Amino acid sequence: MSQPPVAPKSNSFGSLALIAGIAAIGAVAFGFTAGWFSPQRLTPEKIVQALAPATGPSLGHRRNHAKGICFTGAFEASGDAATLSHAAVLARGRYPVVGRFNLATADANAPDATVRVRGMGLRIVPPDGQEWRAALIDAPVFPVATPQAFYELLGASASKAPDAMKSFIGAHPEFLAFVGWAKSAPWTDSYAEEKYNSLDSFIFTDASGNEHAVRWSLVPAAAAVAISPEELGKRGADYLEQEIAKRVQGGPQKWSLVVTVANPGDPTAAPSVAWPADRRTVTAGTLIVDQVQDEADGPCRDINFDPAVLPDGMKTSDDPFPAARSAAYRVSYDLRTAEAKDYPRSAAGAKP
């Protein structure tokens, strides 16, 4: 994602190729889902390798969403979502949180203005120790419907063939919904102003054993301030990290955790398809971010924000991506921990 998100208007498919690059780097890593693909067709190692930029991976860093900053705070559960799931983390109470704001890029030094997709990793730990981990992005839909299609997108966006993206879109027209968002949605000037979405579907099980298909979002309390990529670029390569640290010093930042409940027949296997806006929602509580720390020595540095780590009362759905992401995250984790010497942990080496 070292390239600007908009190509010259004279080359429409060139523009789509750039957006595909944003999607490929901006999307969370997907890989092998047990029972879904044969190892000969697709593995987490292949996905992780495909995510690497032409210049090679940022050693010691996550293979995707490599640029980020840690935060800590709390999740204040309202108790209202306990009607959907018996998970302890949804019972009324206040639970510690470790999280990470991030830019969806494989380049740990990418300038903020070159990265279209922003993300949040989250780990909430209630007293029973059954933690809830999540990985969310600000896009309202995922670019493609299947892990195999995602792998094909990586290949098409990296290809030098002039018709690579045209052929990909012909085979995967769902990609155009993501393109529409990437081209038209306003950029904001802060991590605090973003709405972060799970996109993947999960199953909540209530105390009576009833199952509910859900997705969730973190809706910011802060009002969004639109900014152009050009203006963002003028504010500095690492402006977003500096801005969120300063903002939180001035006062805690908050998001409402809103759970959306599917109607019968709503698609749960394809995060590329949005559910209708009239679906039932339940506000599960409030995320409060009250401290921001550099990743180099921060508490989020060695956490895998694996969306398949779920407490009792929550489980994955027929959506294949959480398990696929879990597998690819494991590969990424193994690689970056083996490269720990390459990560700039000292105060002098860490980014401001």
PLY file of the C-alpha trace (Angstrom):
ply
format ascii 1.0
element vertex 352
property float x
property float y
property float z
element edge 351
property int vertex1
property int vertex2
end_header
0.00 0.00 0.00
2.80 2.37 -0.76
0.88 3.73 -3.73
-1.76 6.48 -3.60
-5.31 5.14 -3.69
-6.40 6.97 -6.84
-4.88 6.48 -10.28
-5.23 8.87 -13.23
-8.73 9.00 -14.61
-7.52 8.01 -18.04
-6.98 4.44 -16.92
-10.06 3.11 -15.18
-8.74 -0.39 -14.73
-5.45 1.03 -13.53
-7.45 2.80 -10.82
-9.15 -0.45 -9.93
-5.78 -2.15 -9.74
-4.63 0.40 -7.19
-7.78 -0.10 -5.16
-7.21 -3.83 -5.42
-3.80 -3.26 -3.92
-5.46 -1.36 -1.09
-7.89 -4.22 -0.61
-5.19 -6.83 -0.71
-2.99 -5.11 1.81
-5.86 -3.50 3.64
-7.78 -6.67 4.20
-6.95 -8.99 7.03
-4.84 -12.03 6.09
-6.66 -15.17 5.08
-5.35 -18.66 4.56
-6.17 -22.30 4.86
-9.48 -23.27 6.45
-9.49 -26.86 7.63
-11.71 -28.91 5.38
-12.37 -26.02 2.99
-9.32 -26.16 0.76
-6.81 -28.86 -0.01
-3.27 -27.94 1.03
-2.26 -28.14 -2.62
-4.61 -25.31 -3.53
-4.23 -22.82 -0.73
-2.29 -22.63 2.54
-1.76 -19.88 5.10
1.88 -19.76 4.05
0.86 -18.95 0.46
-1.44 -16.17 1.61
1.18 -14.63 3.87
3.77 -14.79 1.10
1.34 -13.15 -1.33
0.78 -10.25 1.08
4.44 -9.25 1.01
5.23 -6.12 -1.01
7.75 -6.25 -3.85
10.39 -4.82 -1.53
9.88 -7.67 0.94
8.18 -7.87 4.35
8.82 -5.51 7.25
10.92 -7.85 9.36
9.78 -8.32 12.93
6.34 -6.92 12.14
2.95 -8.41 11.37
2.75 -9.48 7.76
-0.35 -7.36 7.32
-1.60 -4.36 9.29
2.09 -3.91 10.04
1.86 -0.27 11.10
0.07 0.30 14.39
0.01 1.69 17.90
-1.19 0.10 21.16
-3.93 1.22 23.49
-5.40 0.10 26.79
-8.71 0.83 28.44
-11.91 -0.92 29.37
-15.10 -2.36 27.98
-18.15 -1.35 29.98
-20.75 -3.98 29.15
-24.31 -2.76 29.39
-25.74 -6.25 29.91
-28.23 -5.72 27.08
-26.49 -8.20 24.78
-26.77 -10.91 27.43
-30.13 -11.68 25.83
-28.20 -12.83 22.76
-25.26 -14.62 24.38
-24.44 -16.05 27.78
-20.76 -15.07 27.38
-19.45 -13.54 30.60
-17.90 -10.67 28.66
-21.40 -9.43 27.75
-22.73 -9.50 31.32
-22.96 -6.07 32.92
-19.55 -5.03 34.17
-16.25 -3.35 33.38
-13.49 -5.45 31.81
-9.89 -4.60 30.86
-8.98 -4.12 27.22
-5.77 -4.21 25.21
-6.04 -3.07 21.62
-4.23 -1.75 18.60
-5.06 0.95 16.07
-3.53 0.06 12.76
-3.17 0.81 9.09
-3.88 -2.03 6.71
-0.53 -2.29 5.01
2.35 -4.74 4.92
4.79 -1.81 5.09
5.46 -0.79 8.70
6.78 2.57 7.48
4.03 3.44 5.00
2.92 7.09 5.12
-0.59 7.39 6.53
-1.98 9.02 3.41
-1.10 6.02 1.24
-3.28 3.57 3.19
-7.03 3.56 2.60
-8.14 0.96 5.15
-7.77 1.43 8.90
-8.29 -1.21 11.53
-8.60 -2.04 15.20
-7.52 -5.16 17.06
-9.22 -5.80 20.39
-8.85 -8.18 23.33
-11.37 -8.06 26.17
-10.78 -10.24 29.25
-13.57 -10.77 31.81
-12.91 -12.22 35.29
-13.48 -15.81 34.14
-10.57 -15.45 31.72
-12.60 -16.38 28.63
-11.39 -13.58 26.43
-12.94 -12.14 23.32
-10.61 -11.12 20.53
-11.64 -9.23 17.44
-10.08 -7.72 14.33
-12.12 -4.99 12.67
-11.70 -2.60 9.75
-13.44 0.58 8.69
-14.70 -0.73 5.35
-18.42 -1.63 5.40
-17.91 -4.75 3.23
-15.03 -7.09 2.54
-13.69 -7.00 -1.03
-14.50 -10.61 -1.91
-16.70 -13.49 -0.86
-14.25 -16.36 -0.29
-10.65 -16.92 0.83
-9.81 -18.34 -2.59
-11.08 -15.14 -4.21
-8.95 -13.12 -1.83
-5.87 -15.04 -2.89
-6.78 -14.42 -6.52
-7.17 -10.71 -5.74
-3.66 -10.62 -4.32
-2.36 -12.18 -7.51
-4.33 -9.89 -9.81
-3.31 -6.72 -7.96
0.36 -7.71 -8.18
0.19 -8.82 -11.81
1.74 -6.81 -14.62
-0.75 -8.23 -17.13
-2.89 -5.36 -18.48
-6.15 -7.30 -18.19
-5.48 -8.91 -14.81
-7.91 -6.76 -12.83
-10.52 -6.77 -15.60
-10.49 -10.56 -15.60
-10.61 -10.69 -11.82
-13.62 -8.38 -11.62
-15.38 -10.37 -14.30
-15.04 -13.45 -12.11
-15.74 -11.62 -8.83
-18.20 -8.75 -9.41
-18.78 -8.42 -5.65
-15.45 -6.59 -5.55
-17.12 -3.52 -7.05
-18.98 -2.79 -3.80
-15.65 -2.38 -2.03
-14.35 -0.28 -4.93
-17.31 2.05 -4.54
-16.54 2.58 -0.86
-12.81 3.04 -1.44
-13.43 5.69 -4.10
-16.23 7.67 -2.50
-16.17 7.36 1.30
-14.53 10.31 3.06
-11.21 9.92 4.83
-11.06 11.13 8.45
-8.25 12.79 10.36
-8.22 10.43 13.36
-8.43 6.81 14.40
-10.94 8.07 16.98
-13.41 9.08 14.26
-13.65 5.70 12.52
-16.41 3.12 12.71
-14.83 -0.33 12.83
-16.71 -3.39 11.55
-16.30 -7.12 12.16
-17.66 -7.89 8.64
-17.49 -11.62 9.47
-20.57 -13.30 10.91
-20.60 -15.15 14.21
-23.12 -17.13 16.26
-24.20 -15.99 19.72
-25.89 -18.58 21.94
-28.19 -17.36 24.70
-28.87 -18.94 28.08
-31.73 -21.00 26.62
-29.56 -22.44 23.87
-31.04 -20.31 21.10
-28.59 -19.24 18.41
-28.39 -15.80 16.81
-26.30 -14.91 13.77
-24.61 -11.56 14.37
-22.03 -9.06 13.23
-20.75 -6.16 15.30
-19.37 -2.67 14.91
-17.63 -0.09 17.08
-19.36 3.24 16.52
-17.31 6.30 17.57
-18.53 8.99 19.91
-16.24 11.47 18.17
-17.66 13.28 15.17
-15.91 12.54 11.89
-13.86 15.32 10.31
-13.39 14.74 6.60
-9.94 15.25 5.16
-8.44 14.68 1.74
-5.54 12.24 1.33
-3.48 15.17 0.08
-4.07 17.18 3.24
-3.43 14.12 5.41
-0.12 13.67 3.64
0.91 17.22 4.51
0.44 16.48 8.21
3.23 13.93 8.28
3.85 10.25 7.59
2.90 9.19 11.13
0.28 11.82 11.89
-2.48 9.38 12.88
-0.41 7.81 15.66
0.65 11.20 16.96
-2.90 12.54 16.77
-4.53 9.65 18.66
-1.89 9.76 21.40
-2.45 13.49 21.89
-6.23 13.14 21.71
-6.35 10.44 24.37
-4.06 12.48 26.63
-6.78 15.11 26.52
-9.50 12.63 27.53
-10.69 9.06 27.00
-12.10 8.17 23.59
-15.23 6.05 23.33
-17.04 3.74 20.94
-20.40 1.99 21.29
-20.18 -1.73 20.58
-23.28 -2.38 18.47
-24.32 -5.95 17.66
-26.43 -6.44 14.53
-28.71 -9.49 14.47
-29.41 -11.22 11.15
-32.88 -12.02 9.91
-33.56 -15.53 8.63
-32.08 -15.83 5.16
-29.48 -13.09 5.57
-26.13 -14.24 4.14
-23.68 -15.22 6.87
-20.93 -16.88 4.82
-19.95 -13.87 2.67
-18.59 -10.73 4.37
-18.68 -9.02 0.96
-22.46 -8.69 1.33
-23.87 -6.08 3.72
-27.02 -6.84 5.66
-29.97 -4.46 5.24
-29.83 -1.37 7.42
-33.12 -2.16 9.16
-31.79 -5.21 11.04
-32.19 -5.33 14.81
-29.28 -3.88 16.77
-28.28 -4.17 20.42
-25.74 -1.90 22.10
-23.57 -4.30 24.06
-21.58 -1.63 25.85
-18.91 1.03 25.50
-15.25 0.71 24.61
-13.17 3.29 26.48
-9.61 4.01 25.36
-7.72 5.90 28.06
-4.05 5.28 27.25
-2.04 5.01 24.02
1.44 3.48 23.91
4.04 2.99 21.20
3.88 -0.53 19.84
7.63 -1.12 20.25
7.31 -1.70 24.00
3.53 -1.67 24.32
1.18 -4.39 25.55
-0.26 -5.14 22.11
3.09 -5.93 20.49
2.90 -9.72 20.89
-0.86 -10.27 20.82
-2.50 -12.05 17.92
-5.89 -10.43 17.45
-7.31 -13.73 16.27
-11.08 -13.45 15.65
-11.51 -17.17 16.27
-10.60 -16.69 19.96
-14.08 -16.55 21.44
-15.61 -17.21 24.86
-18.35 -19.71 25.64
-21.57 -18.30 24.21
-19.93 -17.23 20.96
-18.70 -19.28 18.02
-17.86 -18.95 14.35
-20.60 -19.28 11.74
-20.47 -20.78 8.24
-18.29 -17.80 7.29
-14.94 -19.45 6.41
-12.82 -16.39 7.03
-12.31 -16.35 10.83
-10.71 -19.81 10.81
-8.72 -18.89 7.70
-7.52 -15.69 9.30
-6.58 -17.60 12.45
-4.35 -19.91 10.43
-2.64 -17.06 8.59
-2.19 -15.05 11.78
-0.35 -18.02 13.27
2.08 -18.06 10.35
2.59 -14.30 10.60
3.16 -14.56 14.35
5.76 -17.30 13.97
7.62 -15.27 11.35
7.69 -12.02 13.25
8.67 -13.55 16.58
11.55 -15.35 14.86
12.63 -11.92 13.61
12.40 -10.19 17.00
15.95 -8.86 16.67
14.84 -6.91 13.61
12.07 -5.04 15.44
13.05 -1.56 16.71
12.25 -1.83 20.43
14.53 0.88 21.78
13.26 4.40 22.30
15.62 5.55 19.60
14.40 2.95 17.14
10.68 3.23 17.79
8.58 5.63 15.76
7.28 8.67 17.67
0 1
1 2
2 3
3 4
4 5
5 6
6 7
7 8
8 9
9 10
10 11
11 12
12 13
13 14
14 15
15 16
16 17
17 18
18 19
19 20
20 21
21 22
22 23
23 24
24 25
25 26
26 27
27 28
28 29
29 30
30 31
31 32
32 33
33 34
34 35
35 36
36 37
37 38
38 39
39 40
40 41
41 42
42 43
43 44
44 45
45 46
46 47
47 48
48 49
49 50
50 51
51 52
52 53
53 54
54 55
55 56
56 57
57 58
58 59
59 60
60 61
61 62
62 63
63 64
64 65
65 66
66 67
67 68
68 69
69 70
70 71
71 72
72 73
73 74
74 75
75 76
76 77
77 78
78 79
79 80
80 81
81 82
82 83
83 84
84 85
85 86
86 87
87 88
88 89
89 90
90 91
91 92
92 93
93 94
94 95
95 96
96 97
97 98
98 99
99 100
100 101
101 102
102 103
103 104
104 105
105 106
106 107
107 108
108 109
109 110
110 111
111 112
112 113
113 114
114 115
115 116
116 117
117 118
118 119
119 120
120 121
121 122
122 123
123 124
124 125
125 126
126 127
127 128
128 129
129 130
130 131
131 132
132 133
133 134
134 135
135 136
136 137
137 138
138 139
139 140
140 141
141 142
142 143
143 144
144 145
145 146
146 147
147 148
148 149
149 150
150 151
151 152
152 153
153 154
154 155
155 156
156 157
157 158
158 159
159 160
160 161
161 162
162 163
163 164
164 165
165 166
166 167
167 168
168 169
169 170
170 171
171 172
172 173
173 174
174 175
175 176
176 177
177 178
178 179
179 180
180 181
181 182
182 183
183 184
184 185
185 186
186 187
187 188
188 189
189 190
190 191
191 192
192 193
193 194
194 195
195 196
196 197
197 198
198 199
199 200
200 201
201 202
202 203
203 204
204 205
205 206
206 207
207 208
208 209
209 210
210 211
211 212
212 213
213 214
214 215
215 216
216 217
217 218
218 219
219 220
220 221
221 222
222 223
223 224
224 225
225 226
226 227
227 228
228 229
229 230
230 231
231 232
232 233
233 234
234 235
235 236
236 237
237 238
238 239
239 240
240 241
241 242
242 243
243 244
244 245
245 246
246 247
247 248
248 249
249 250
250 251
251 252
252 253
253 254
254 255
255 256
256 257
257 258
258 259
259 260
260 261
261 262
262 263
263 264
264 265
265 266
266 267
267 268
268 269
269 270
270 271
271 272
272 273
273 274
274 275
275 276
276 277
277 278
278 279
279 280
280 281
281 282
282 283
283 284
284 285
285 286
286 287
287 288
288 289
289 290
290 291
291 292
292 293
293 294
294 295
295 296
296 297
297 298
298 299
299 300
300 301
301 302
302 303
303 304
304 305
305 306
306 307
307 308
308 309
309 310
310 311
311 312
312 313
313 314
314 315
315 316
316 317
317 318
318 319
319 320
320 321
321 322
322 323
323 324
324 325
325 326
326 327
327 328
328 329
329 330
330 331
331 332
332 333
333 334
334 335
335 336
336 337
337 338
338 339
339 340
340 341
341 342
342 343
343 344
344 345
345 346
346 347
347 348
348 349
349 350
350 351
